[in-house]
């Protein structure tokens, strides 16, 4: 084996034997607990809080008139915007439609009855185009910041 090859292998071996800290950048310091932020988000000691998870499913009513459907969906989007502004709706989004599942809401309350009152204000629910299924959810309180962050990255409404 040539001298150059031995030097390369020797260097690689020495590098491999060094402690991992010497081979990588030092870790960033862990963020410090922010009691005021945790309190403002309703976080418990684990940084979590209760929500209600809602699955929107195809409802019993069919509306064939395109203008009427468009009006209902305009109201649906306006209602989601209002609830998000009021910090009641944390997350919303469409699903793939499989098994009639059309979308989700995460509502910032631990109480299913209160979540029903919020969801019942939605025209897709009141019209019967969709119906809602409710579940308790325990998740990160940081979700409460989602709408504020989203507004900073949303280019088109």
Backbone bond lengths (Angstrom), bond angles and torsions (degrees), N, CA, C in turn:
res aa  C-N    CA-C-N  psi(-1)  N-CA   C-N-CA  omega(-1)  CA-C   N-CA-C  phi
1 X - - - 1.442 - - 1.524 108.19 -
2 X 1.295 116.01 139.88 1.461 119.17 -176.52 1.527 110.71 -73.20
3 X 1.309 114.68 158.94 1.460 121.11 178.92 1.515 110.87 -61.18
4 X 1.329 117.94 -41.05 1.474 121.18 179.52 1.526 111.32 -61.72
5 X 1.323 115.64 -42.16 1.457 120.15 179.90 1.522 109.87 -64.86
6 X 1.311 118.76 -40.86 1.461 121.62 177.77 1.521 110.96 -63.77
7 X 1.317 117.44 -38.48 1.470 120.48 179.05 1.528 110.61 -65.30
8 X 1.332 117.05 -41.43 1.465 120.65 179.19 1.527 109.72 -64.46
9 X 1.328 117.32 -47.23 1.457 120.80 179.51 1.529 111.27 -62.92
10 X 1.309 116.34 -41.22 1.465 120.69 178.98 1.516 111.14 -63.43
11 X 1.335 117.32 -43.28 1.472 121.03 178.10 1.517 110.79 -62.46
12 X 1.319 117.00 -43.27 1.464 121.16 179.67 1.521 109.91 -62.71
13 X 1.315 117.44 -41.80 1.454 121.80 179.69 1.520 110.94 -64.43
14 X 1.318 117.26 -44.56 1.468 120.55 178.22 1.517 111.09 -62.06
15 X 1.339 117.16 -42.25 1.458 121.52 179.30 1.525 110.66 -62.46
16 X 1.328 115.67 -42.75 1.462 120.81 -178.41 1.521 111.75 -66.27
17 X 1.329 117.38 -27.53 1.457 121.01 -177.74 1.524 112.40 -84.97
18 X 1.339 118.50 -11.27 1.463 120.59 179.36 1.520 109.63 -68.93
19 X 1.327 116.56 151.17 1.464 119.11 176.62 1.526 110.02 -58.49
20 X 1.338 116.52 149.72 1.467 122.05 -177.83 1.521 111.17 -56.79
21 X 1.327 118.02 -36.41 1.462 120.86 -178.74 1.518 111.53 -61.68
22 X 1.312 117.48 -31.87 1.462 120.37 -179.82 1.521 111.03 -75.15
23 X 1.336 117.95 -21.28 1.450 121.69 -177.85 1.527 113.09 -91.26
24 X 1.306 118.09 -20.20 1.461 121.35 -175.93 1.519 110.11 -122.05
25 X 1.329 114.54 165.48 1.459 119.96 175.93 1.524 109.10 -66.43
26 X 1.308 115.83 151.24 1.472 117.37 175.79 1.528 109.72 -65.42
27 X 1.312 116.07 145.55 1.462 121.48 -180.00 1.516 109.96 -66.26
28 X 1.335 114.76 144.89 1.463 120.22 174.32 1.525 108.06 -66.87
29 X 1.318 117.26 145.82 1.466 118.29 177.66 1.532 109.91 -64.48
30 X 1.301 115.60 143.60 1.456 120.49 178.77 1.520 109.47 -64.09
31 X 1.333 117.13 141.14 1.462 119.01 177.72 1.526 110.16 -61.28
32 X 1.288 115.29 147.90 1.453 120.40 -179.05 1.522 110.23 -88.50
33 X 1.308 115.56 145.29 1.461 122.47 178.02 1.518 109.57 -58.43
34 X 1.312 117.00 132.89 1.460 123.26 179.54 1.526 107.53 -115.81
35 X 1.324 115.52 97.27 1.468 121.02 -175.68 1.523 111.90 -61.39
36 X 1.312 117.55 -39.61 1.469 120.49 -179.26 1.534 110.38 -65.36
37 X 1.328 116.74 -42.65 1.458 120.24 178.66 1.526 110.27 -64.94
38 X 1.320 116.53 -45.97 1.465 120.42 179.41 1.529 110.51 -57.03
39 X 1.311 116.45 -44.97 1.471 120.55 -179.88 1.524 110.33 -64.23
40 X 1.334 117.87 -42.89 1.463 121.02 -178.24 1.526 112.60 -64.18
41 X 1.326 116.62 -25.56 1.461 121.36 -179.69 1.529 112.98 -95.00
42 X 1.329 116.06 -3.27 1.462 120.03 -179.28 1.517 113.64 76.56
43 X 1.327 116.43 25.82 1.467 121.37 -175.70 1.525 111.62 -77.33
44 X 1.323 114.75 144.70 1.453 120.04 170.71 1.530 108.33 -88.38
45 X 1.335 118.02 -169.66 1.468 121.07 -176.19 1.535 113.14 -65.30
46 X 1.315 117.23 -16.75 1.474 121.10 177.76 1.532 112.12 -95.74
47 X 1.334 116.34 1.23 1.461 119.87 -176.57 1.521 112.14 78.71
48 X 1.304 116.63 19.08 1.462 122.71 -175.91 1.528 109.95 -113.44
49 X 1.330 115.41 167.78 1.457 121.44 174.53 1.523 108.74 -158.03
50 X 1.330 116.44 162.03 1.468 119.40 178.49 1.529 111.81 -85.40
51 X 1.312 115.38 147.20 1.454 124.13 175.70 1.529 107.91 -137.05
52 X 1.321 115.18 176.36 1.459 121.08 167.27 1.519 106.92 -118.01
53 X 1.325 115.25 126.89 1.466 123.15 178.80 1.527 106.71 -97.08
54 X 1.325 116.06 126.66 1.457 121.31 -175.83 1.530 108.82 -118.25
55 X 1.308 115.86 130.83 1.466 121.03 173.22 1.526 106.97 -105.87
56 X 1.321 115.96 121.53 1.457 121.35 176.63 1.523 108.02 -90.35
57 X 1.337 115.49 125.95 1.460 120.88 -176.67 1.525 109.24 -122.57
58 X 1.308 115.51 158.09 1.461 120.48 176.71 1.524 108.76 -55.25
59 X 1.329 115.16 129.64 1.460 120.81 -177.93 1.511 112.97 -91.08
60 X 1.324 115.59 -177.38 1.464 120.43 -175.78 1.531 114.42 -77.23
61 X 1.327 117.34 -18.94 1.458 119.92 -174.00 1.526 111.51 -97.73
62 X 1.320 115.18 136.81 1.469 122.12 174.36 1.530 106.97 -109.30
63 X 1.318 116.57 130.78 1.463 120.84 176.13 1.518 107.07 -117.38
64 X 1.303 115.60 111.41 1.465 121.39 -176.26 1.522 112.16 -81.74
65 X 1.326 117.77 -30.84 1.459 121.33 -176.06 1.534 109.91 -67.11
66 X 1.348 115.70 116.53 1.464 121.08 -175.55 1.527 112.00 -61.60
67 X 1.309 118.14 -41.81 1.472 121.49 -179.23 1.532 110.42 -63.14
68 X 1.316 116.48 -41.20 1.467 120.10 178.85 1.531 110.78 -66.47
69 X 1.339 116.76 -43.64 1.477 120.55 177.37 1.522 111.03 -61.10
70 X 1.346 116.54 -44.31 1.464 120.50 179.11 1.530 110.82 -59.69
71 X 1.319 116.62 -41.91 1.471 120.89 179.20 1.532 110.78 -63.56
72 X 1.332 116.15 -42.12 1.474 120.48 179.14 1.530 109.87 -62.90
73 X 1.330 117.31 -44.01 1.460 119.45 -178.56 1.526 112.36 -72.16
74 X 1.317 118.04 -31.35 1.475 119.58 172.85 1.527 109.23 -61.51
75 X 1.339 115.71 -43.24 1.460 120.29 176.86 1.520 112.05 -64.17
76 X 1.320 116.60 -36.59 1.473 122.15 177.57 1.532 110.34 -59.97
77 X 1.332 116.89 -49.04 1.467 120.45 -179.45 1.528 111.72 -67.61
78 X 1.328 116.53 -38.81 1.473 119.90 177.05 1.526 110.46 -63.95
79 X 1.326 116.36 -40.91 1.463 120.51 179.74 1.524 111.29 -64.73
80 X 1.339 117.11 -41.68 1.466 119.59 176.87 1.526 110.18 -61.89
81 X 1.321 117.54 -41.93 1.463 120.79 178.18 1.520 112.02 -61.06
82 X 1.328 116.20 -42.96 1.468 120.47 179.05 1.523 110.58 -63.20
83 X 1.330 116.54 -48.68 1.466 119.78 -179.31 1.533 111.59 -62.93
84 X 1.324 117.76 -36.35 1.472 120.94 177.22 1.522 110.20 -66.16
85 X 1.325 117.05 -44.03 1.472 121.09 178.47 1.524 111.14 -60.68
86 X 1.316 116.07 -36.09 1.476 121.60 178.64 1.530 112.69 -79.88
87 X 1.336 117.43 2.07 1.475 123.67 -179.84 1.522 112.73 64.14
88 X 1.331 116.22 27.00 1.462 121.24 176.83 1.526 110.97 -97.23
89 X 1.326 116.63 -34.66 1.454 122.20 178.79 1.520 108.17 -102.77
90 X 1.311 116.95 116.37 1.456 122.85 -175.59 1.523 111.44 -90.60
91 X 1.319 115.92 -39.06 1.459 121.41 -175.01 1.517 108.34 -150.90
92 X 1.321 115.92 139.74 1.459 121.31 174.81 1.513 107.73 -145.49
93 X 1.313 115.87 149.51 1.451 118.57 176.24 1.508 111.32 -176.35
94 X 1.328 115.31 156.41 1.460 119.58 179.34 1.525 111.63 -77.96
95 X 1.315 114.53 155.28 1.461 121.77 172.61 1.526 108.31 -111.10
96 X 1.312 115.57 -177.97 1.461 120.79 -174.54 1.521 114.54 -81.71
97 X 1.314 118.65 -3.13 1.458 121.30 178.23 1.520 114.72 85.12
98 X 1.323 117.41 -5.72 1.469 119.93 179.59 1.523 109.78 -60.54
99 X 1.315 115.21 138.20 1.459 122.86 179.39 1.528 111.76 53.96
100 X 1.338 116.43 30.30 1.455 121.50 176.95 1.515 115.32 78.00
101 X 1.327 117.43 3.56 1.477 120.49 179.37 1.525 108.92 -80.26
102 X 1.338 116.21 117.44 1.460 120.67 -172.25 1.528 114.00 -105.59
103 X 1.337 117.55 -29.32 1.461 119.26 -177.80 1.513 111.61 -170.62
104 X 1.335 114.40 175.88 1.468 120.45 177.94 1.517 110.48 -132.72
105 X 1.296 114.54 154.32 1.460 124.37 167.35 1.526 106.58 -129.23
106 X 1.320 117.21 145.47 1.462 122.49 164.31 1.520 104.80 -116.59
107 X 1.326 115.97 118.27 1.464 123.06 -175.10 1.523 109.15 -103.98
108 X 1.327 115.96 134.95 1.470 122.67 -175.68 1.522 111.64 -83.01
109 X 1.308 115.12 66.44 1.462 122.33 173.69 1.513 108.01 -155.36
110 X 1.330 117.80 149.71 1.461 119.06 174.54 1.529 112.06 -86.18
111 X 1.335 116.88 -7.84 1.456 123.13 -169.98 1.533 111.69 -101.45
112 X 1.319 116.80 116.80 1.464 120.96 -178.59 1.525 111.33 -62.35
113 X 1.316 118.45 -39.44 1.472 120.47 179.72 1.536 111.17 -62.64
114 X 1.314 117.01 -39.51 1.467 120.12 177.08 1.530 110.21 -66.71
115 X 1.321 117.18 -41.74 1.465 120.80 177.23 1.526 110.45 -60.43
116 X 1.333 117.60 -39.88 1.464 120.89 177.81 1.519 111.12 -60.56
117 X 1.319 117.18 -39.90 1.469 119.80 178.58 1.526 110.72 -62.03
118 X 1.325 117.70 -40.40 1.475 120.77 178.20 1.522 110.76 -67.13
119 X 1.324 116.97 -47.57 1.462 121.64 -176.65 1.529 110.92 -66.81
120 X 1.327 117.43 -33.86 1.464 120.59 179.66 1.528 112.78 -64.29
121 X 1.332 118.00 -15.28 1.471 120.62 177.42 1.524 111.51 -79.05
122 X 1.328 117.56 -6.34 1.457 121.10 -177.26 1.530 110.99 -84.14
123 X 1.329 117.54 128.55 1.464 120.16 -179.25 1.531 115.45 -59.12
124 X 1.331 119.22 -29.12 1.478 118.32 178.39 1.526 110.46 -69.37
125 X 1.329 116.95 -25.64 1.466 121.45 177.55 1.530 109.75 -82.57
126 X 1.338 116.11 -51.08 1.472 119.04 -177.34 1.526 112.75 -64.72
127 X 1.331 117.52 -26.20 1.466 121.31 178.15 1.518 112.44 -80.86
128 X 1.333 117.92 -17.53 1.457 121.97 -177.34 1.522 113.78 88.39
129 X 1.350 117.45 1.27 1.468 119.29 176.18 1.519 111.65 -63.19
130 X 1.327 115.31 -34.46 1.460 120.62 177.60 1.518 108.89 -133.33
131 X 1.322 114.30 159.76 1.457 121.56 172.36 1.519 107.76 -130.10
132 X 1.320 115.83 160.09 1.461 120.34 -172.76 1.521 111.60 -116.43
133 X 1.328 114.55 142.53 1.466 123.39 174.98 1.529 106.05 -117.63
134 X 1.322 117.89 132.37 1.469 122.89 -171.31 1.526 112.08 -113.85
135 X 1.338 114.71 139.02 1.466 121.27 178.51 1.530 109.25 -141.53
136 X 1.315 116.68 144.00 1.470 120.34 173.01 1.528 108.57 -74.80
137 X 1.320 115.59 142.93 1.465 122.22 -179.10 1.521 108.11 -137.71
138 X 1.311 116.19 137.46 1.467 122.77 175.74 1.515 105.70 -117.57
139 X 1.338 116.45 114.44 1.458 119.46 -175.24 1.510 112.08 -145.84
140 X 1.308 115.82 -179.96 1.456 122.15 -177.58 1.529 111.69 -60.54
141 X 1.312 116.04 132.83 1.468 120.70 175.60 1.527 111.15 -66.38
142 X 1.323 116.81 -17.61 1.465 120.27 178.23 1.526 111.53 -62.85
143 X 1.325 118.25 -20.41 1.466 120.42 175.31 1.524 111.37 -55.97
144 X 1.326 116.68 -27.04 1.461 120.37 -179.52 1.534 111.53 -63.54
145 X 1.316 117.85 -17.78 1.467 122.10 179.48 1.531 112.10 -92.33
146 X 1.307 116.98 -5.87 1.460 121.59 -173.29 1.526 113.41 -57.23
147 X 1.321 118.05 -47.41 1.464 120.03 -177.74 1.527 112.19 -64.95
148 X 1.325 117.38 -37.06 1.470 120.10 177.59 1.530 110.53 -64.71
149 X 1.301 116.71 -41.50 1.462 120.84 179.43 1.528 109.96 -69.92
150 X 1.328 116.42 -42.51 1.466 119.87 -178.64 1.527 111.41 -59.36
151 X 1.320 117.07 -39.27 1.466 119.60 -179.31 1.528 111.84 -63.37
152 X 1.317 117.12 -21.62 1.470 120.89 179.17 1.530 112.72 -85.09
153 X 1.322 117.09 -16.04 1.461 119.85 -178.81 1.525 112.86 -114.15
154 X 1.331 115.95 -7.11 1.461 120.75 -178.91 1.527 109.33 -78.48
155 X 1.318 116.57 115.63 1.453 121.78 -179.82 1.528 110.88 -88.01
156 X 1.319 116.66 -34.47 1.455 122.20 -177.23 1.514 109.02 -133.54
157 X 1.323 116.89 134.58 1.471 119.97 179.26 1.501 110.51 -89.05
